[in-house]
Amino acid sequence: MCRSLQRGRFHAAAAVLGRKTGAEHRWLERHLKDPFVKATKQQNYRCRSAFKLLEMDDKLRILRPGLSVLDCGAAPGAWSQVAVERVNALGADPTVPTGFVLGIDLQHISPLAGAVFLSEADVADPATLRTILSLLPAGKVDVILSDMAPNPTGIRELDHQKLIKLCLGLLDLSQSVLKPKGTLLCKFWDGQDSRLLQGRLKEQFQDVRTVKPQASRKDSAESYYLARLYKGK
Ligand SMILES: C[S@@+](CC[C@H](N)C(=O)[O-])C[C@H]1O[C@@H](n2cnc3c(N)ncnc32)[C@H](O)[C@@H]1O
């Protein structure tokens, strides 16, 4: 779940109970001052995370009209909103090619014009791969996005390892669904296995870099690997 939504529910529950902890007060204060939270509401994005992808795409040109995109861990759908705009999935601009966006999540994803969603599906499940393949109009995609995150346990090293495992699974998925020269953008939480993931990515992509967008909180271990020019068949 998008962290701001998660926190929102947590806070609402605490407010109903009439007791807030110091940590909640600090979180609420930071949340209310956050320019990305305001911009999320103003620009009708489903989640603050939209600004991470917008920023990375503005700088690094990951998406363009006509590309097909698989958005892993898509709920509530903010990255898919950005992808629909940037690949012209709705055909809003008739002067450029029309792209395609497929979003997947363990949770329910509310419908979004221009995107196809596969809700309540685990990316790591082989049955999901078969469904993905049946939904892709061109058989493979140009870009795999992953903002996936397991439910945090609070144990930093354990959470890190779980997310690295999910990212390594994306490399297997790439073999079946990513076009040669395609791009993979995946979130990871930094830790001892980050280099392992980076090494695997370098084996399979010609260009791998680490990106930490401004919209990603400075005190978070979150970063992204952007892997370009997939060497696969
Ligand atoms: C930070 S949220 C993604 C926010 C999303 N990028 C957006 O902008 O709306 C992380 C998501 O990853 C999903 N997730 C975690 N593990 C997954 C898995 N194995 N398969 C599919 N989705 C998964 C979670 O359910 C959660 O919704």
The ligand as an SDF file (V2000), in Angstrom:
LIG
                    3D

 27 29  0  0  0  0  0  0  0  0999 V2000
    4.7050    1.6410   -2.5590 C   0  0  0  0  0  0  0  0  0  0  0  0
    3.3490    0.7240   -3.1510 S   0  0  0  0  0  0  0  0  0  0  0  0
    3.3380    1.1470   -4.8500 C   0  0  0  0  0  0  0  0  0  0  0  0
    2.7750    2.5260   -5.1440 C   0  0  0  0  0  0  0  0  0  0  0  0
    2.5250    2.7070   -6.6290 C   0  0  0  0  0  0  0  0  0  0  0  0
    3.7850    2.7530   -7.3670 N   0  0  0  0  0  0  0  0  0  0  0  0
    1.7730    3.9840   -6.9160 C   0  0  0  0  0  0  0  0  0  0  0  0
    2.4100    4.9310   -7.3620 O   0  0  0  0  0  0  0  0  0  0  0  0
    0.5770    4.0270   -6.6970 O   0  0  0  0  0  0  0  0  0  0  0  0
    3.9970   -0.9100   -3.1830 C   0  0  0  0  0  0  0  0  0  0  0  0
    3.0280   -1.9480   -3.7050 C   0  0  0  0  0  0  0  0  0  0  0  0
    3.7410   -3.1570   -3.9820 O   0  0  0  0  0  0  0  0  0  0  0  0
    2.7850   -4.2010   -3.8790 C   0  0  0  0  0  0  0  0  0  0  0  0
    3.4470   -5.5120   -3.8400 N   0  0  0  0  0  0  0  0  0  0  0  0
    4.3150   -5.9840   -2.9250 C   0  0  0  0  0  0  0  0  0  0  0  0
    4.6650   -7.2410   -3.2180 N   0  0  0  0  0  0  0  0  0  0  0  0
    4.0440   -7.5820   -4.3660 C   0  0  0  0  0  0  0  0  0  0  0  0
    4.0050   -8.7610   -5.1710 C   0  0  0  0  0  0  0  0  0  0  0  0
    4.6990   -9.8680   -4.8360 N   0  0  0  0  0  0  0  0  0  0  0  0
    3.2250   -8.7630   -6.2790 N   0  0  0  0  0  0  0  0  0  0  0  0
    2.5140   -7.6650   -6.6060 C   0  0  0  0  0  0  0  0  0  0  0  0
    2.5090   -6.5130   -5.8870 N   0  0  0  0  0  0  0  0  0  0  0  0
    3.2570   -6.4720   -4.7850 C   0  0  0  0  0  0  0  0  0  0  0  0
    2.0530   -3.8470   -2.5960 C   0  0  0  0  0  0  0  0  0  0  0  0
    0.8170   -4.5150   -2.5200 O   0  0  0  0  0  0  0  0  0  0  0  0
    1.9280   -2.3210   -2.7080 C   0  0  0  0  0  0  0  0  0  0  0  0
    0.6740   -1.9510   -3.2160 O   0  0  0  0  0  0  0  0  0  0  0  0
  1  2  1  0
  2  3  1  0
  2 10  1  0
  3  4  1  0
  4  5  1  0
  5  6  1  0
  5  7  1  0
  7  8  2  0
  7  9  1  0
 10 11  1  0
 11 12  1  0
 11 26  1  0
 12 13  1  0
 13 14  1  0
 13 24  1  0
 14 15  1  0
 14 23  1  0
 15 16  2  0
 16 17  1  0
 17 18  1  0
 17 23  2  0
 18 19  1  0
 18 20  2  0
 20 21  1  0
 21 22  2  0
 22 23  1  0
 24 25  1  0
 24 26  1  0
 26 27  1  0
M  CHG  2   2   1   9  -1
M  END
$$$$
